[in-house]
Amino acid sequence: MIVTKTFPSLIAQPKIWFHRQLFTKREAANINKELQKSGTIPYETIPGPSKLKVLKYFLPGGKFHNKSRYYISRALYDEYGEIFKIPGSFKQRDLVFTYNPKFFEEVYRHDGVWPSRTALETLAYYRHKLRPEIFEETGTLLASNGEKWGKLRSIVNPIMMQPRTVRTYAPKIDKTTIKYIERIRKVRDPNTLELPDNFKTELNKWALEQICLVGLDSELGLIENEHIDNEAQKLIQAVNTIFGTVEDLELKPSLWKYYETPKYKKIIEAYDILTDISLKYINDATERYKSIEKDDKQNENEKSIVERLIKIKKKMAAVVSIDMFFAGVDTTCTATAACMLALAKNPEKQELLRQEIRKALPERNTPITEEKLNNLPYLRATIKESIRKHPVIHEIPRTTNINIVLGKYQIPKNTDIVLNTTYYYNDSNHFSDPDKFIPERWLRNQDQTNISVSGCPVTATKPSNPFVYLPFGFGNRMCVGKRLVEMQLEILLTHLLLSEM
């Protein structure tokens, strides 16, 4: 049985069908006409606190002083409702927050070919102003918009988003995960079987090792070694620093655009560390490929992500790898902790999953392949339900490319919108028995006639609106690492349940 503790710093940080809709000139004209219809209300009338009120909230003694972004947005929802506006101050832009799934759909349906999103302003400033020699030519997945982003994403998608391509990394991930299971045995309490309070460090090491393995085709040896390599430790610390500092600079009133505040200096230093160490790994990988004679007949899909990108452009490989380090370590750790915690708290579901895994892999040492993973529907359902119960990301940003209407409010082009997608994960109007952990709600083609929870058929527990559950975003700008993260979780949980820990 999996025994674990809650990791607040991981869990507290919060597949949907995809219908591609290209935005036409006629549709744009219709949207603009919609703004002229009676019943719509100007953007300025969207409720929310004034600039002065926002400043008072964040001062010492204010209701939002030292509070998380998650807490702040929920408190504002309670005060102003399903759509509200936080006015920008100190050269920050306005932010419109919405909690309505119908508004999510409206925003997504008018994304256009190149969806725009609000990049972290400190990240965008660092990449475009401080380090343009690296990031400006190719653009980046996280901080670019428009055609430049679209060209980069069109190259990356076949490498990172196609399931068949991603599954080729399964043997490598399988190998390192077996080592990680042994590491868990070593660090857990031999009597209570609980994992230590600093288990986040172990998760960080595993996530970083996986990213290097898949992205750079190299092993750092983080899992087996008691002491982390100095550069790897710096990389992990830099990521933690960024996510621990970014809220104060991005949401809360900050003077970093006027002068270099201590927190601004701290995050810029972290960006430098992340960028420079990532570049070193890229250069090492490049030299390694040059020195190794490659078989011309080698299947392109069998090459690492960075190897395939280097063939296109070395700088592009560097940019994508840096984004993988930036976005992959923390989110993978949080998703892993969510699954482990959910299974530990629901032993009966854990046993159902173990039975499915044992049926598909009767021999404990059977290599995990794409075919084996395809025969584990309850495993995939467990991961979905774990993320519903313990979300990885609570908000998804967008910047409108056209004028739209949300409810009765006019939303002009180039407005930053924050979609609070997890608010309804525990709402009985959208998920029946939302407080219960029910992986069955995600299963397809099942005979549900004899399955119920508190008298509620499982068929009724799926989300009432397909835009309610959006753990990886939606559409053309869906998280590019989605397939990799899902596979990593599938392989880890499979080994964890087979190991009889």
N, C-alpha and C positions, 0 to 999 in steps of 0.2 A: 504494500500500500504506500502511496505517496504521502509523506507527512511533511508539511511545510508551515511557514509562518506568513502572515501578511507583510508585504513590503510596501509601506505607505508611499515611499518616494517613487515607486514604480507604478503601483496600481492607481494612485490618485491622479496621475496625469492622463487626462483623457486624450455578398456578391450580388451585386445587384445586376438585373438584366440591363443590357445597354442597347438603347435605340439611338443610332446616330442620326442627327438632324442637322443638315447644313443650313446655314442661315442665308436666305435669298434677299435680293433687293425688294421684292414684293412684300416679303414678311417684315422687313425693316420698315417699309412704308406703313404697313398696318399697325406696327407697334407705335410709331410716331403719331398716327391718327388716334390711337387709343388714349394717348396722353391728353388729347383735346376733348375727349368725351366728358360729359358732366358726371360728377360722382368721384372723380379722382382728386386727390389733395396734393398740393405742392410738397416737394421734398422738405422744405423748411419746417413743415408742421409735424414731422415725425417726432414722437415724444422722446424725452431723454433729459438728462441733467444739463444744466448750463455749464459753460467753461469754468465759471467761478465755483460752482458746486462741485465739479470734478476735482478742482484743485484742493478744496476743503476736504473732500473725501480722502485724498491721499496724503494729506499732512499728518504728522504725528498726532494721535488722538482721533483721527478721522475714521469713519467706518470701514474704509478700504486699506488703511495703513498696514503694510506687511501682510496683506491677504493675497491669495493666489488669483490668477486670472479666472480660473474656474469658479471660485467663490464670488468674485466680483460680477461676472456675467450673470450668474444665477440670481444674485441679489438684485441686480438691475431688472432682470426678467420679472421677478416678483413685484417690483415697483411699477414698471412701465408696460409690461405685457410682451406679446410675442414678436414685436418689432420695435426697436428703439435705436437711438443714435447717440454715440459719444462724440462730442465735438472735439476736433483736433486742437491742440495747444502746443506752443513752442515748435512751430513748423511741422507738427504732426498732422496727418490727414484725418478727416472724419471717419468714423467706423460705424456702419449700420449693422446691428446684430439682429438675427431672426431665428425664431424657434419653430416656425411653421413648416411642416413637410411640403405643403402645397407651394410655399414660396421657394423651397429648395428646388423643386421641379422647375418652377418658372425661371429661376436663375440658370440652371443647368441646360434647359432647353434652348436658351438663347446665348450659350457659350460661344457659338460660332466654331469655325475650323481650328482657330488657335485660342483656346481659353486663356484668359488672363487671371492672374492671382496676385494678391498682395504679398509681395516678398517681405521677409524680415528686412526692415530698412537698414539696420546695421550691416547685415549680410550683403545687401545690394550695394551699399556704399563702399564696403570693403572690396568687393569684387570689381565694381565698375570704376571706382575712383582710386583706390589704393593699390590694387593688383591687376590693372587692365591688361598687362602683358600676358597674363595667364588666361583670364576669363573672357575678355572682350571679343576676341576673334570668333570663337565658336559659340558663345553664349553658354548658359548653364541650365540644368533641369530645374533648379530651385529658384533662381533669381532672375530669369529672363522671361520675356513675353513676346508675342507676335511671331513674325516669320522666322526670326533667328531661333527662338525656342522650338518652333514647328520643325525646322530642318534637323535640329539635333535630335528631337524626339523620334522623328521618322527613321533615323539611323539606329537609335538605341532600342526601339520597340522590338524588332525581330530578334534581337540578342537577349533581351531581358524579359519580354512579355509573352513570348510564345511558349506554351506549356511543354511542347516537345523539346525545345531547345533547353529550357530550364532543367528539365528532368535529366539531362546528360550530366549534370553536376551531382546527381544523387550519390554515386559511389564515393566521391571525395567527401561529401558531407557525412555520409554514413560512417566512414572511417574515423573522422574526428569526433563524431558524436559518441561512438563506442568509448573512446578515450574519456570523453566528458562524463559519461555515466560512472566510470571508475572514479573520476575525480569527486563526484557527488558522494559516492560511498565513503570516500576518505574524509571529507569535511563535515559530514553530518554527525550528530550525536549518536554514539553507538547504542545508547540505552533508550532514549526517546525517539530516535530517528528523525528528529527535527533538524532542519538546516540552520546554519548560523545566521546571526543578525546581519553580518556583512556579506551575505550570499550574493548581493548585487554585484560585488567585485567579481565573483565567479561567473555570473551571467555576462558581465561586460567582457571578460576574457573570452568566453565561448563565442559571443556575437562578433567580436573583433577578429577572432581566428577564422570564423566562417566567411566574413567579408574578404579577408586577405586570401583565403583559399579560393573563393569563387571569382573575386574581382581581379586578383593579382597572380593567381596560380602559384602561391607560395604559402608555406607554413611558418608561423612565428614560434611555435612550440609553447604557447601561453597556457595550454590546458595541463600539460604534464609538469611544467616547471613551477616550483613553489614561488619563485621570485620572477616578477614580470620584467621583460626586457625594458630598459630605460625609455626607449623611444615609444614602445607600445604603451607604457604607463603614462607618458606625456600625452599620447593620443587620446587615451581614455579620459584623462583628467581634463583635457581641452574640451572634449564633447560635454562632459559633466558641467564644466564652467559655463559653456555657451547656454545650455538649457537651464542652468541655475541663475543666469543673469539676464537673459533676453526679455523676460516679462517686465522687468523694471525699466528697460530701455524702450520697449516697443508699445506697451499698453499704458503704462503709468506716465504722467507728466515728467519729462526729463529734459535737461539742458544740454544734452550731448551734441546737438546740432549747432550750439553756440560756442561751446568750449569742451575740451577733452576732460570729461568727468572721470573719476576713478573707475567706475563700472564700465565706462566706454573703453578706457585703456585696457581693462581686464579682458573684455570680450574681444577686442582687436588682437591682443596678444594670443588669445586662444585660437582665433581664426588663423593667425600666422603659424602657430604650431601645427594645427590641423593641415593647413595647406602645404607647408614645407616638408613635413614628414611624409605626407601622401605623395608628394612629388619625388621624394627619395625612393619610395617603394616602386613608383612607376619607372623611374630611371633604372633601378635594379632589374625590374622585370624586362625592360627593353633590352638591356645588355645581355640578359640571360637568353632571350630569344635569339639574339644575334649569334651567340656562341654555340647554341644547340642546333644541330642540323635537323631540319624538319622534313618529314615525309611529305612530298608534294601531294600524295594521294590521301593525306589525313583529312577526315571529315571536318568541315569547317565548324560544325556544331559541337565538336569535341574539344575545341580550343577554348581557353578561358575568355572571359569577357574582355579583359584588358588586351589580350593578344589579338583578338579580332578588331578591337577599336584602334590599336596601334597601327594595324595595316592600313586603316583609313587615314588617321592623323594622330600623331603622338599627343598633341595638345588636347585633342578631344578625349583621348583615353585618360589623361590626367584629370580633366574636369569631371568626367563621369565618376571616376574612382573617388575623388574628393567628395562628391555629392553622396556616394555610397557610405563613406565613413561618417559624414555629417548626419545623414538621415537614418542610417541603418543600425548603428549600435544601440542607441537609446530605445528606439521603437521595437527592435527585436527583443531586447531585454524585457521590456514592459509586456509584450505579447506572451513571451515565454512564462513570465511570472503569473500572468493572468490564467493561463492554462493549468499550471501546476497548482495554483491556489484553488481554482474551481474543482479540479479533480480531487484534491485533498479534502475539500469540504463536502464532497458528494461521493462517498465510497461505492454506493450502489451503481452509479453511472460509470465510475471508474472500472468496476467489475464487468459491466456490459462491454465497455471498450476493450478491456483485456481479452474477453472471449472472442470478439471480432478479430483482433490482431492475431491471437493464437491460431484461429482457423485459417487465416491467410498466410501465416508464417509459423507452421507447426514446429520447425526446427529453430531454436533460439539464435543460432549463428547464420541463418539464411540471409544472404545479402539483400538489402532493401533496394528494389528496382522500381521503375515507373509502373510496370505491370502490377506489382504488389501493392503499391500505394493506390492505384486505381480501384482496388478491391476493398477499400476501407472507407465506406461512406459515413459510418458512425464517427470515425476519427475526424473527418472534415466537419461534420455537424458539431462535434465537441469543441473544435477550435472556434467555430462561428459563435456558439453559445457562450464560450468563455470570454470572448471579446465583447459580446453584448453585456455580460455581467460586469466585466472589468475593462472598460474601453481604453484603447491605447491613445487615440486622438479624439478630443472632444469637439474641436472646431475645424472647419474647412473654409479657407479664404477664397474669395473671388473678387475680381474687379470687372464691373459691367462694361461690355464692349459696345452696347447700344442703350438707348433709353428703354426702360421697361416699367411695368407697374406691378407692385407687390401689394395685394389686397386693394386698398384704396389710395396707396401712396405712390407718387411719381418718383422713380429712381433714375436720375440722370446717368448718361454715359460716363464712364470713368469713376464710378462710385465704388469704394471698397466695402464689401459685404462679408460678414462672418456668419457662416451657417453652423448653428449649434446643433449638430446632428445626433447627439447622444441623449438629449433631454428625455426623449420618449422611450428609451430602451427599457425603462421601468414603469411605463404607463400602461395600465390595464386596458385603456382604450385602443392601444396599438398591439400589445402583446398580452394575451391572457395568461394568468399566473405569472406575471413578470418577475416576482421575487424568487421564483423557483428556477433551478438549473435544469432545463429540459432540452438536451441536444436533439431529441426526436422531432422538435418543431421544424428542423431544417431538412429532414429526410424527404426524399421524393419517392413516388411509386411504392409507398408502403401501405399495407393493409392496416388502417387506423381504427377499424371498428371496435377492437377490444382494448385499445390503448387510450387511457384518459388520465388526467391529473386533476384531482379534486373535482371530478365529474366533467371536466372540460376536454373535449376531443382534441387530440394533438393537431388535427388538421386546422383547428381554429386558432392555434397559438402562433402561427406565422405572422409577420408584421402586416398590419392592415393596409399600409401604404408602402410601395416598393422603395420610396425615397426616405423612409424612416431609418433603415439600417444601411449606413454608408461608411463602413470602417476604413475603406481604402479610397474613398472619393468616388467620382463618377465621370464617365466620358473620356474624352481624349487626354485629360489631365489626371486620370486615375494614377495612383501611386505606382511608379515604374518598378518598384521592388516587390510588389504584391506577390508574384508567383514564387520568388525566392524565399520570402518570409514564410509563406504557407508551407513550402516544401521543407524548410528547416524545422518548423514546428511539427510537421507530420513525422519526420524521421526521429526527432528527439523524443516525442511522446511514444512512438512505437517502441523504441529501445527502452524507455523508462518503464513501460508497462510489461514488457517481456522480461525485464531483468529481475522481477520478483523482489524488489527492494523493500 
